[in-house]
Amino acid sequence: MSKAPTRVLKQGRVTIPAEVRRDLGIEHGDYVVIDVKPLGGDSDD
């Protein structure tokens, strides 16, 4: 399993880093399951 910190963007969108997508073979339109854990820190929205 790969882990990578990312940020929740407007409208709740989450971007999976390109390196993780490549390592896992994730392509546009694929379904994924995420395990969510807040890391804390400030939001600059």
C-alpha positions, 0 to 999 in steps of 0.5 A: 500500500502506498501512502502520501499526504495530499490536500483537500481542494475546493468542492472536496476534490483530492489529488493523488500524487503522480508518483503514487498513481504510477506506482499503483497503475491508477488511470483516469476514471479508475475507482479507488478506496481511500483511508482518511486520516487528518494530519492537522495544520492550517488550511489556506482556502 
